[in-house]
Amino acid sequence: MIKVVGQDAQIELFLKTADKGMLAHSFIITGPDGVGKSVFARFMASYILCTSKNKPCGVCSNCIRVKNKNHPDVIEIAPKNSIGVDDIRGLSEKINTKPYEGDRKVVIIKGADFITIQGQNAFLKTLEEPPLDTTIIMLAENINLILDTIKSRCQIYKLNRIPIEKVKNYLISINVEEKKAELFSNLSDGIIGNALKMLDNRYQILRDETCSVFTKMVQFNPLDFMMIEDFFTANKDNIEAVFDIIISLIRDISVFKNTLKETHCLNIDKIDLIRNLSEVLSNEKLNRLLEIILNTKGNIDKNANFQMAITSLLLSMQEV
Ligand SMILES: [Zn+2]
């Protein structure tokens, strides 16, 4: 059975609607990145294609193949950037083909909020007269980018962040050791996908490296400048993760400095580092550091020149 962690209320709403025979032909699932939109969509697909009486049974051939992502009548479309009118034509053709096996198919469109306005208007025709054998599920982080005319033709499921405790319990249920489960759920921001990414050994190495580079950054030794710059350049593809690690460290140092309570810290395995830095960094400096990091992160998000943004970050930090 496909497990949608922590989204019980939305699952229940879906099942109730389905049992009453009131499912729409088109859906939007919205919520932050990593919250479980794709898993929720596959749960729905499993329900729709399941051949048992108690849907989704999790054991029939359809349920198993939906779970393993190899059912020919579940089509996933994941565009990289924006989706224009031409892409929508191709998409509509796919939607209008007959199912391969059974009498229904499910089309999952990831990143539906990347469809341009013109694209959405073109897609509207397909949504107004969808083939009866097809369910369309659109996934969107930012539902505000989707036209009202599209939204009004869809049933909408909104997935929210979940309590840290639920993330932790889930990690333990998949055999993550308790200490790590506590740490990663602390850092997950209530998003299961974040916690799962942290299980990757490469993330853990990146986090350790970022912590030691951050320690060097706040010591402001000009001799370290090149080394720190090289670290950022080498991790350009993971820069968001690097900044998030630094932001959560600054947060912990601030919290510890003002409460002296380890239990209020998220990075529970870095308490020594947090304590040491809380002694040398003033509140004012911490605020300034946070501001510089957030600024740089924002500039890079807005496609500023990466190298210049990093150099300017390091120069600003030396002036703190
Ligand atoms: Zn089934």
Boltz pocket constraint, residues with backbone or C-beta under 6 A from the ligand:
constraints:
  - pocket:
      binder: B
      contacts: [[A, 46], [A, 49], [A, 50], [A, 51], [A, 52], [A, 54], [A, 55], [A, 56], [A, 57], [A, 58], [A, 59], [A, 60], [A, 61], [A, 62], [A, 63], [A, 64]]
      max_distance: 6.0
